[in-house]
Amino acid sequence: LERFVSTTNAVGVRLEADDRLTLSAPFGLEDLFSLRLRPNPNRPAEGFRRKVSGVLARWPELQVADAD
């Protein structure tokens, strides 16, 4: 998850054997709940720029943060 190009997409949920859910969000959930697409600060911005147009085509209500 820490290698995803966007912090918004770096969220994982696992169903455990006892039916509990384990949530992993290394960058937190604020961007997800704010509908903000922000680049992963640990990755080069080129991958994020390529991803933006495809994501906005599916979710036009997202706000996109600068990749610089």
The 8 nearest C-alpha neighbors of each residue, nearest first, counted from 0:
[[1, 9, 2, 3, 10, 25, 11, 24],
 [0, 2, 3, 25, 9, 26, 39, 41],
 [1, 3, 0, 4, 42, 41, 39, 9],
 [4, 2, 0, 5, 1, 9, 8, 39],
 [5, 3, 39, 47, 38, 46, 2, 42],
 [6, 4, 38, 39, 7, 8, 3, 37],
 [5, 7, 9, 39, 8, 37, 26, 38],
 [6, 8, 31, 5, 30, 9, 36, 37],
 [7, 9, 6, 5, 10, 3, 31, 4],
 [10, 8, 0, 6, 7, 3, 24, 1],
 [11, 9, 24, 8, 23, 0, 12, 7],
 [10, 12, 23, 22, 24, 9, 13, 0],
 [11, 13, 22, 21, 23, 20, 14, 10],
 [14, 12, 21, 20, 15, 22, 11, 19],
 [13, 15, 20, 18, 19, 21, 16, 12],
 [14, 16, 18, 19, 17, 20, 13, 21],
 [17, 15, 18, 14, 19, 20, 13, 21],
 [16, 18, 15, 19, 14, 20, 21, 13],
 [19, 17, 15, 16, 14, 20, 13, 21],
 [20, 18, 15, 17, 14, 21, 16, 13],
 [21, 19, 14, 13, 15, 22, 12, 18],
 [20, 22, 13, 12, 14, 19, 23, 15],
 [23, 21, 12, 11, 20, 24, 13, 10],
 [22, 24, 11, 10, 25, 12, 21, 9],
 [23, 25, 10, 27, 26, 9, 11, 22],
 [24, 26, 27, 23, 1, 9, 0, 10],
 [27, 25, 24, 6, 28, 9, 1, 7],
 [26, 28, 24, 25, 29, 30, 6, 10],
 [27, 29, 31, 30, 32, 24, 26, 7],
 [28, 30, 32, 31, 27, 33, 35, 26],
 [31, 29, 35, 33, 7, 32, 28, 34],
 [30, 32, 7, 34, 28, 33, 29, 35],
 [31, 33, 29, 34, 30, 28, 35, 7],
 [32, 34, 30, 35, 31, 29, 61, 62],
 [35, 33, 61, 31, 32, 30, 62, 36],
 [36, 34, 62, 30, 33, 61, 63, 37],
 [35, 37, 63, 7, 62, 64, 61, 5],
 [36, 38, 64, 5, 6, 35, 63, 39],
 [39, 37, 5, 47, 4, 66, 40, 6],
 [38, 40, 5, 6, 4, 41, 42, 37],
 [41, 39, 42, 38, 43, 44, 6, 37],
 [42, 40, 39, 43, 2, 1, 38, 4],
 [43, 41, 39, 40, 44, 4, 2, 38],
 [42, 44, 45, 46, 41, 47, 40, 39],
 [43, 45, 47, 66, 46, 48, 42, 38],
 [46, 44, 48, 47, 43, 49, 66, 42],
 [47, 45, 49, 48, 44, 4, 50, 43],
 [46, 48, 50, 44, 4, 45, 49, 38],
 [49, 47, 45, 51, 50, 46, 44, 66],
 [50, 48, 46, 47, 51, 45, 52, 53],
 [49, 51, 47, 48, 53, 52, 54, 46],
 [52, 50, 54, 48, 53, 49, 55, 47],
 [53, 51, 55, 54, 50, 56, 49, 48],
 [54, 52, 56, 55, 51, 50, 57, 49],
 [53, 55, 51, 57, 56, 52, 58, 50],
 [56, 54, 59, 58, 52, 57, 53, 51],
 [55, 57, 53, 54, 58, 59, 52, 51],
 [56, 58, 55, 54, 59, 53, 52, 60],
 [57, 59, 55, 60, 56, 61, 54, 53],
 [60, 58, 55, 61, 56, 57, 54, 62],
 [59, 61, 58, 62, 34, 55, 57, 35],
 [62, 60, 34, 59, 35, 58, 63, 36],
 [61, 63, 35, 36, 34, 64, 60, 59],
 [62, 64, 36, 35, 37, 61, 65, 51],
 [65, 63, 37, 36, 66, 62, 35, 38],
 [66, 64, 67, 63, 37, 38, 36, 44],
 [65, 67, 44, 38, 64, 48, 47, 37],
 [66, 65, 44, 38, 64, 43, 40, 45]]
